[in-house]
């Protein structure tokens, strides 16, 4: 209750203003749709209404099932409005036929699926997609997924996952855009545009579902499903913005999260689900629960049984029950006893029907049967381009990369160079390992085309203690001019849902393999396949080059080979801080300063003096990440001029009124010999404010193409949106402050400029 009030008070003003000014998506404002819904609601029995508020899965559970499988019968009786995990046209059309021909009111079913980074054409995992810092390409990828899914009748995806995560232990960090709310918001909106197209009713558009609302990424200890404690200001400032960005982009649905947020389960939290989402943001779509997250209110300790759980979730703002079997059996009795109002049920049904109408399902309930039987060449090409843009070059001593293959022997070592299934990452919809081109296949082909030679040796598996392959790998290294090692995580076991890790090193005995192979004395290129930042300390000191390639999707091999051999240059940047030790978690660039801040360069380990010890530091490790947020090298060098600003002073009042803005610029020059795409980043810091503000915050970015020798001026505009924050009085506005701005290649560098923000 207190939480509600706190979130409520001043936020309400801002909210009302936001609601009035935001433009609603066309599916939410069609008067004809609303009239048709009115007429349907008049005809529907309570049972039929509740049917629209239930979704059940056909197989593939990620949690306990409901024990129900009589879906055909339920659909016929109007007791089930949505089914997920059906993936073919035959399946969806057969089920739809029952709804359209046998149910009393012929309300079409909505078919859902976790289409997280591709349907048939698997793109890189979402964390990699974000590492492109290229929302336009993310949008195109999402659109391919929508096109393929829609031809199979699947018109609802449980994506995007926009949870900010600051903890690499959490397996689901792979499903989001990383640790930053600004980048996270840009990427989140891009997914919505890609899935929902210009019109939701386009036959190739699908409804998005923004998840998991909210705070799931702050699971304590990085352990999945765990409790999250987030201050209300940090919730506003960091965790909520990407969700709001999807509402503004027109997201048709939301999913409520599993975890207890500040002691209130997210699926029974009216302050987030009703106050923020509906009242402040004016969200017109519907909210589904997560898998059994209503049922989980019982073990979480806030509901004695499914009846209470259903009442709490529904009254908090969860319109649809996914797999809890709580609304089906219990909502009617709750309406009869007055605990739930029938008018509220009508509103929830309206939201679901609004999306079904918006998708055009009443007019075109069936898929065209085309399915997604193969990957179109242009989609494969896009998958290759996205993958190439997502790779982050972390180290490249002596320009080891790109490799010159001509006349050279390359030892390619590692399980992950030749495991097609792993390349698909977690949540791979209907993608097929057979569609994947592995690195082994692609590198042999491309290197041989350049008159090079590749020897492959597996070396070890991802998770084994056996070193019987080591000798062969070392022998291959000795026979070669250069070694490429493909090491990393198991995509399914260690990344994604229920994939939390307490250790962040290379799993199994891959580190030992790396050291054994490096001892052969040849230059080593380490390719890291992972769904999260790993601890790469040893490699950072002992190998010549390191490139993070994530799980790159169907075109993994050609994309990696292109970059290794120099057909394209790496341009991805980290969206999560890479730690030096797991004990640094949670680790993120946009942290606050302490009263005892330190610079790593001033510290010895262990501390040598009293003055050095009583600081905010570890006695046995540096504070900084090994590789910071925003970081990534390429095959050229780009110089940045000092940051310049259009004015040394601003007035908070004018910025709040929208009448004053600041232009920030820097001159970039490609000082190397190759054309590159540079991801230019704008950061700010504000001090002398009413509450502590991060040491840096991203407030803009641009991908700039630079020919060798070319110079370009890059400009950003900073106004109210960039400078406002939730101050002491919980008003989201610009305050007088001392402002520092940087235009920089990453979050740890750049030459700043200062601006005074007066009253
Ligand atoms: C996950 C969701 C997912 C749902 C349906 C849950 O276990 O948390 O992200 O969309 O299952 O598959």
Boltz pocket constraint, residues with backbone or C-beta under 6 A from the ligand:
constraints:
  - pocket:
      binder: B
      contacts: [[A, 60], [A, 62], [A, 63], [A, 114], [A, 158], [A, 211], [A, 290], [A, 291], [A, 497]]
      max_distance: 6.0
